[in-house]
Amino acid sequence: MNARRHSHGSGNPVILLAAVVLLVVICLISHSYVVEPVGDLSRLPETAIVTVVYDGDTIGIRAGRHFKKKLRLLGIDTPELSDSREEVLFKAHIAKRFSFFHLYRQKIRLTYDWPIEDKYGRILAYVWTKKTGLFNRFILEKGFASVFRKYPVKYQEAFLRAERKARQEHQGFWSDGHYPIIPAERAKNHLGELFSVSFFCSETFLSNKFLYLKGKHFSALIPVRYLDTFQKLEQYRGQYLTVTGLIEEYKGQSQIMIFLPKQIRGEGQKPRVQGFEGSSEKIRGQERFRQ
């Protein structure tokens, strides 16, 4: 009797080995997501305010007085700002500006999937706004993100459809580096979109944060920390310039943030820009800027 009890207590070595192998596989599969338990959903907010935009797919949120957390948008992926390749870095900056344009200081609604936290301690969530609906899907529809395919999520099929449509319509990054050139006075009609804008730079001045290249209807801003990568900045004043980036607005004037020298070029004289009507996908015979 004692021998039988001892044998039962020791366990089957084959079963134990299989259990260890299964545990290792689970850990490998979970590499980019949860590696430790985080508790139930009741402690997570249903709404929040976006206080920081770190990159295209990562934001900072605040809910109430004490809840502050980084949040990673579920099911999508945007280029990394740490990438040294110029074209990837350009796209990373544009994706960040797109998320900033739509999310910064906005009240958002949050829904969750499983897992609810990744190995970096970031919440994993779906972000909803009144204007965009499900933002995770919206950024895919506009072509500034791709589907994160390694781990399927609840809205995987909808996300794949959104990305496929963006590719077919050459939206955002799927335009193969061709961005339509529009005159500065038309920029305000295309806020939140990726374009090249032509304008006459009548004034330049430096603040604590930016170098401003100002025109009558439009401005380009270069953050001070990026100025070392630009040469002969004084040449921009009194020239026609074409700048490429996400069109935003500040105090009623359209603007584009410039991070890389490739985003700006001097034209010397006024470039010929055809009349432009409608959305970017309806352009026909429009002069385009090749990145």
C-alpha positions as CSV (number, residue, x, y, z in Angstrom):
1,M,0.0,0.0,0.0
2,N,2.8,2.4,0.9
3,A,4.6,1.6,-2.3
4,R,1.5,2.4,-4.4
5,R,1.1,5.7,-2.6
6,H,4.7,6.7,-3.2
7,S,4.5,5.8,-6.9
8,H,1.3,7.9,-7.3
9,G,2.9,10.9,-5.6
10,S,5.9,10.9,-7.8
11,G,3.9,11.5,-11.0
12,N,4.4,10.3,-14.5
13,P,7.7,11.6,-16.0
14,V,6.2,11.8,-19.5
15,I,3.3,13.9,-18.3
16,L,5.6,16.2,-16.3
17,L,7.9,16.7,-19.4
18,A,4.9,17.5,-21.6
19,A,3.6,20.0,-19.1
20,V,7.0,21.8,-19.0
21,V,7.2,21.9,-22.9
22,L,3.6,23.3,-23.0
23,L,4.6,26.0,-20.5
24,V,7.6,27.0,-22.6
25,V,5.5,27.2,-25.7
26,I,2.9,29.4,-24.0
27,C,5.7,31.8,-22.7
28,L,7.1,32.1,-26.2
29,I,3.7,32.8,-27.8
30,S,3.1,35.5,-25.2
31,H,6.5,37.2,-25.8
32,S,5.0,40.5,-26.9
33,Y,2.0,40.5,-24.6
34,V,1.3,39.4,-21.1
35,V,3.9,37.7,-19.0
36,E,2.3,38.2,-15.6
37,P,-1.3,38.4,-14.3
38,V,-2.8,41.8,-14.1
39,G,-6.1,41.2,-12.3
40,D,-9.7,41.7,-13.5
41,L,-11.1,44.3,-15.9
42,S,-13.0,46.2,-13.2
43,R,-9.9,48.2,-12.2
44,L,-9.4,49.6,-15.7
45,P,-11.1,52.8,-16.9
46,E,-14.0,52.9,-19.4
47,T,-13.1,56.5,-20.4
48,A,-9.9,58.5,-20.2
49,I,-8.1,61.7,-21.5
50,V,-5.1,61.3,-23.8
51,T,-2.3,63.2,-22.2
52,V,0.7,62.0,-24.3
53,V,1.2,60.6,-27.8
54,Y,4.5,58.6,-27.8
55,D,4.2,57.2,-31.3
56,G,1.5,56.1,-33.8
57,D,0.3,53.1,-31.7
58,T,1.2,54.2,-28.1
59,I,-0.3,56.9,-26.0
60,G,-0.5,58.0,-22.4
61,I,-3.9,58.3,-20.7
62,R,-5.3,59.8,-17.5
63,A,-8.5,58.7,-15.8
64,G,-9.5,60.4,-12.6
65,R,-6.9,61.9,-10.3
66,H,-4.7,58.9,-9.8
67,F,-4.8,56.6,-12.8
68,K,-2.1,57.3,-15.3
69,K,-0.9,54.7,-17.7
70,K,0.7,54.0,-21.1
71,L,-1.6,52.4,-23.6
72,R,-0.8,50.3,-26.7
73,L,-3.5,50.2,-29.4
74,L,-4.5,46.6,-29.9
75,G,-4.2,44.9,-33.3
76,I,-2.2,47.5,-35.2
77,D,1.5,48.4,-35.7
78,T,3.2,51.6,-36.8
79,P,6.8,52.3,-37.8
80,E,9.3,52.8,-34.9
81,L,10.8,56.2,-34.2
82,S,14.0,54.4,-33.2
83,D,14.5,53.1,-36.7
84,S,17.6,54.6,-38.4
85,R,16.3,54.1,-42.0
86,E,15.1,57.5,-43.3
87,E,12.0,56.3,-45.1
88,V,10.8,54.3,-42.0
89,L,11.6,57.2,-39.7
90,F,9.6,59.5,-42.0
91,K,6.6,57.2,-41.7
92,A,7.0,56.9,-38.0
93,H,6.9,60.6,-37.5
94,I,3.8,60.9,-39.8
95,A,2.0,58.1,-37.9
96,K,2.7,59.8,-34.6
97,R,1.4,63.2,-35.9
98,F,-1.7,61.4,-37.2
99,S,-2.5,59.9,-33.8
100,F,-1.6,63.2,-32.1
101,F,-4.0,65.1,-34.5
102,H,-6.9,62.8,-33.6
103,L,-6.3,61.8,-30.0
104,Y,-4.3,64.4,-28.1
105,R,-6.3,65.9,-25.2
106,Q,-9.4,64.0,-26.4
107,K,-11.8,62.1,-24.3
108,I,-11.7,58.5,-25.4
109,R,-13.7,55.4,-24.7
110,L,-11.8,52.2,-24.0
111,T,-12.7,48.6,-24.5
112,Y,-10.5,45.6,-23.9
113,D,-9.6,42.2,-25.1
114,W,-7.3,39.5,-23.8
115,P,-4.5,40.0,-22.7
116,I,-5.1,43.4,-21.1
117,E,-1.4,44.3,-20.4
118,D,1.9,43.6,-22.2
119,K,5.3,42.7,-20.8
120,Y,6.2,46.5,-20.7
121,G,3.3,47.2,-18.4
122,R,1.2,49.0,-21.1
123,I,-2.5,48.5,-21.2
124,L,-3.7,46.9,-24.4
125,A,-7.0,48.4,-25.6
126,Y,-9.3,49.5,-28.3
127,V,-9.7,53.3,-28.5
128,W,-12.9,54.9,-29.5
129,T,-13.6,58.6,-30.3
130,K,-16.8,60.4,-31.3
131,K,-15.2,61.5,-34.6
132,T,-13.4,58.4,-35.7
133,G,-15.3,55.6,-34.1
134,L,-12.8,52.7,-33.4
135,F,-9.5,54.5,-33.9
136,N,-7.5,51.3,-34.2
137,R,-9.5,50.6,-37.4
138,F,-9.6,54.3,-38.5
139,I,-5.8,54.6,-38.6
140,L,-5.7,51.4,-40.8
141,E,-8.3,52.8,-43.1
142,K,-6.3,56.0,-43.6
143,G,-3.1,54.0,-44.4
144,F,-0.9,55.1,-41.5
145,A,-0.7,51.7,-39.8
146,S,-0.6,48.0,-40.6
147,V,-2.3,45.1,-39.0
148,F,-0.4,43.4,-36.2
149,R,-0.7,39.8,-37.5
150,K,1.3,37.9,-34.9
151,Y,-1.5,37.7,-32.4
152,P,-5.1,37.7,-33.6
153,V,-7.6,40.0,-31.8
154,K,-11.3,40.3,-31.7
155,Y,-11.5,42.8,-34.6
156,Q,-8.9,41.0,-36.7
157,E,-11.1,40.5,-39.8
158,A,-12.3,44.1,-39.7
159,F,-8.7,45.3,-39.4
160,L,-7.5,43.2,-42.3
161,R,-10.4,44.5,-44.5
162,A,-9.5,48.1,-43.5
163,E,-5.8,47.6,-44.4
164,R,-6.7,45.9,-47.7
165,K,-8.9,48.7,-48.7
166,A,-6.3,51.3,-47.8
167,R,-3.8,49.4,-50.0
168,Q,-6.2,49.3,-52.9
169,E,-7.0,53.0,-52.7
170,H,-3.3,54.0,-52.1
171,Q,-4.1,55.7,-48.9
172,G,-1.4,57.1,-46.6
173,F,1.8,55.0,-46.7
174,W,0.4,52.8,-49.4
175,S,0.8,55.6,-51.9
176,D,4.3,54.5,-52.8
177,G,5.8,57.8,-51.8
178,H,3.7,59.9,-54.1
179,Y,2.1,62.8,-52.3
180,P,0.0,65.4,-54.2
181,I,1.3,69.0,-54.2
182,I,-1.4,71.5,-53.3
183,P,-1.2,75.3,-52.8
184,A,-1.0,76.7,-49.3
185,E,-4.5,78.3,-49.4
186,R,-6.0,74.8,-50.0
187,A,-4.2,73.1,-47.0
188,K,-6.9,74.0,-44.5
189,N,-9.3,71.8,-46.5
190,H,-7.1,68.7,-45.9
191,L,-6.4,68.7,-42.2
192,G,-5.2,65.4,-41.0
193,E,-4.1,64.3,-44.4
194,L,-0.6,63.6,-45.9
195,F,0.2,66.1,-48.7
196,S,3.0,68.2,-50.1
197,V,2.2,71.9,-49.7
198,S,3.7,74.7,-51.8
199,F,4.1,78.2,-50.3
200,F,6.2,81.3,-50.3
201,C,8.3,81.6,-47.2
202,S,8.2,85.3,-46.3
203,E,9.6,85.0,-42.8
204,T,11.7,82.8,-40.6
205,F,12.2,83.0,-36.8
206,L,13.4,80.8,-34.0
207,S,11.6,80.2,-30.7
208,N,12.6,78.0,-27.8
209,K,10.9,75.0,-29.5
210,F,10.7,75.6,-33.2
211,L,12.2,77.2,-36.3
212,Y,9.2,78.7,-38.1
213,L,9.0,79.0,-41.8
214,K,6.1,81.3,-42.3
215,G,3.9,82.2,-45.3
216,K,0.7,84.1,-45.7
217,H,-1.6,81.1,-45.3
218,F,0.7,78.4,-44.0
219,S,3.7,77.6,-41.8
220,A,6.3,74.8,-41.6
221,L,7.8,74.1,-38.2
222,I,11.1,72.4,-37.5
223,P,11.6,71.3,-33.8
224,V,14.8,72.8,-32.4
225,R,16.2,69.3,-31.5
226,Y,16.2,68.4,-35.2
227,L,17.9,71.5,-36.5
228,D,21.4,70.0,-36.6
229,T,20.3,67.7,-39.4
230,F,19.4,70.6,-41.7
231,Q,21.9,72.7,-43.6
232,K,21.8,76.4,-44.7
233,L,18.5,77.2,-43.0
234,E,18.8,80.8,-44.0
235,Q,18.3,79.9,-47.6
236,Y,14.6,79.2,-47.0
237,R,13.6,82.8,-46.4
238,G,12.3,84.5,-49.6
239,Q,11.9,81.3,-51.4
240,Y,9.1,79.1,-52.7
241,L,9.2,75.9,-50.7
242,T,7.4,72.5,-51.0
243,V,7.1,70.7,-47.7
244,T,5.6,67.2,-47.2
245,G,3.9,65.9,-44.1
246,L,0.6,65.7,-42.2
247,I,-1.4,68.9,-42.4
248,E,-2.4,70.2,-39.0
249,E,-3.8,73.5,-37.7
250,Y,-2.8,75.9,-34.9
251,K,-4.7,79.1,-34.1
252,G,-6.5,79.0,-37.4
253,Q,-3.4,78.5,-39.6
254,S,-2.5,75.3,-41.4
255,Q,1.0,73.9,-40.7
256,I,3.2,70.9,-41.2
257,M,5.8,69.6,-38.8
258,I,9.2,68.9,-40.4
259,F,11.6,66.4,-38.9
260,L,13.8,65.3,-41.8
261,P,15.6,67.3,-44.6
262,K,13.8,65.1,-47.2
263,Q,10.5,66.7,-46.1
264,I,11.4,70.1,-47.5
265,R,12.8,71.4,-50.7
266,G,13.4,74.9,-52.2
267,E,11.8,75.6,-55.5
268,G,13.6,78.9,-56.3
269,Q,10.5,80.1,-58.2
270,K,6.8,79.5,-57.8
271,P,6.1,75.9,-58.8
272,R,3.3,75.2,-61.2
273,V,0.5,73.6,-59.1
274,Q,-2.8,72.8,-60.8
275,G,-6.2,73.5,-59.4
276,F,-7.2,70.9,-56.9
277,E,-10.7,69.8,-55.9
278,G,-11.9,66.8,-53.9
279,S,-10.1,64.2,-51.9
280,S,-6.7,62.8,-52.5
281,E,-7.9,59.6,-54.1
282,K,-9.7,61.6,-56.9
283,I,-6.6,63.4,-58.1
284,R,-6.1,63.1,-61.8
285,G,-3.1,64.6,-63.6
286,Q,-2.0,66.4,-60.4
287,E,1.7,67.1,-59.9
288,R,3.1,64.9,-57.2
289,F,6.1,65.0,-54.9
290,R,8.3,61.9,-55.0
291,Q,9.8,60.9,-51.6
